[in-house]
Amino acid sequence: MPTCPACGESNDTGAPACPRCHLAVELFDVVREASGGSGTERQSAETIRELLIAAGVDEPVASPVEAPVTAAQLGMAGTFPAPAPWPDRPRAPAEAQLRKPLPALPPAGDIPVLKRQIDEYLQLGRRQGLDLAEFHRRSRESLVADDRRELEQLGRDLFVHLAASLMDELQSVEARRNELIGLVQTATPDSELEGCRSALGGGDLAGAQRRLRHVEEELTALEDDWATVQILVAECELVASVIQELGGDPAPALGPLEVGRKLARGGRRQEAEPILARAAFALWSVASPLVVTDLRRLATEVGRQRANAVETGPAVEEIREFAGAVRRRNYGAAVQSYRRLRLRVDPPRATATNS
C-alpha cells in the first residue's frame, strides 16, 4: 500500500489523496524523490544549462547533486534559508491590528511633584535610548528658576515625547506579533500587549515600557523557537502563489501545508517542521513545470536581446540565481528570482499578471 511521503500515513483504501494530509497520490513519487535526493537534481542541472544556452550563455552549471535530506535536517532552519520579504504574504486579521491608545497626561501637582515627574521621565527616556540633551538643558534652567509654569511645560513636552516613542515601539512589537499570529499560540504576548495599551492609555509610561520589555522577550523566544516553521510556511505560500499566477492549481499539494499549520498552532513544532518541508517539495513539484516553461520563453527572449546587443547581464544573473536557489532547495528564493527575471524581460505582462 502506498505511504504518504509528507506525513507517513498509509493509504490502504486506494483513495486519490492521503487520508491525513490530503496530498494527491499522483505527487507521492515526486515528493519522495525530492526529499530523498534522487536523480531530480541532475535533471534540474540540465534544465538550467538549457536555459543559459537559450539566453546566449553557453557555460557549464555546477552540479547541484547534494546528499539526501534526512528527517533530522528537515527540522533545521539552515536547510531552508529564509526567502527575502514577500510583500503579498497574508497578514494578521483586521481585529488583531493595533488599537492605538490615547495617552492621558497625568494631572499637574505642586513644584516638588513636578520635579519628581520630570526626573522620572528623564530616566525613562534614557532607558528608551532617546536623545534628551535639550530636555536636560531645559530641566536645569527650570530647576534653578523654580518656575512652576516652565516645569509644567517641560513635563508636558517630555510626556508627549516619551509617549510618542513608546507608541512607535508598541506598533513595531505589534507587527512582530502579527507575523506569528495564526501560526503559533501568542496568548502571553497578547496579554502583555493589552496591558501595555492600558498602561499607555492611562498615562503610566513606566508601566507601558516595562510591559513592552516583557513582550519583546516573549516574542524573541517565540521567533527563535518557531523560525523554521515561519520560513517554511512563507516558502510554501510563495510557491503556491506563483502556481496560481501561472494558471496552475496548487490544491493537490496544499494538504501538507494545512496539516503543518494545524500542528504548529497546536504547539507541535517538531511534528510540523518535516511535514512543512515536504509540503514545499510537493508544491514545487507542481510549480516547477510551469515556472520552467515560462523561463524557457524568457531565456529565449534574453538570447534575442543579447544578439541585438542589448544589455542582458542582470537577466542572465537572475537565471543563475534561480539555478542556485533550486540547487539549495530554497524554492521561495527560486520563485523570487523568476519573478525578477520576468519583470526585467517582460514588464507589461508581469505587471498585468501580478495585478
PyMOL commands that set and color helices and strands:
alter all, ss='L'
color gray80, all
select helices_A, chain A and resi 25-36+40-54+73-75+77-79+94-96+111-128+133-145+148-180+187-201+205-245+251-265+269-307+313-327+331-345+347-354
alter helices_A, ss='H'
color red, helices_A
deselect
rebuild
show_as cartoon
